[in-house]
């Protein structure tokens, strides 16, 4: 089974469209989005609706939760600067974003043994928490064990990596946990301006005892960066956001 995972689109419609084109060629068995559909660009409504139209199961990211329903009790933030990206979101799209789940869990039984895949935006405990590549190994194991996650998939930092962590049991046997940051489709921060997503491959020989039997591919996709950057510069958003796209920081 091949599972496509993407995150942190951040209202970058050209990048999302390039992703969809690539997925049509790769033909994964399942597709999941790990949140942050909006923020930083002008196509928040279009991105939300494109994902909804494809029926892609999606998590809430920290930026998605910044939108507020206009119920007469909460005043909208000023429609300028950084806040502009949230105030342009329509009510139907806001309602969708504010009801997205925090976690998606998949449970497999392969080679007569369970494999638990947990998808989050930031971490199992917080949408705003970063799980960085250099996190202390003992802390990472603790986070994943408490969440019952053998394979933990997340975004938020926009910096892709795949970290395999060995765990030695009391009887001396070694198993492995996989921490996978899937990167960002619409706002990379690793110096590569191309969008990034992950293909997770599980098959009949996949096992927690053999780390190489679980394959993780970080896929980079080219898109029209200047179209996305120009849209920012022609809006009330800070021009700095456009430069971030051009330099991937």
PyMOL commands that set and color helices and strands:
alter all, ss='L'
color gray80, all
select helices_A, chain A and resi 13-26+44-53+64-66+81-87+91-97+137-146+211-213+225-233+240-247
alter helices_A, ss='H'
color red, helices_A
select strands_A, chain A and resi 2-6+30-33+57-58+104-110+113-119+151-154+161-168+174-181+195-201+215-221
alter strands_A, ss='S'
color yellow, strands_A
deselect
rebuild
show_as cartoon
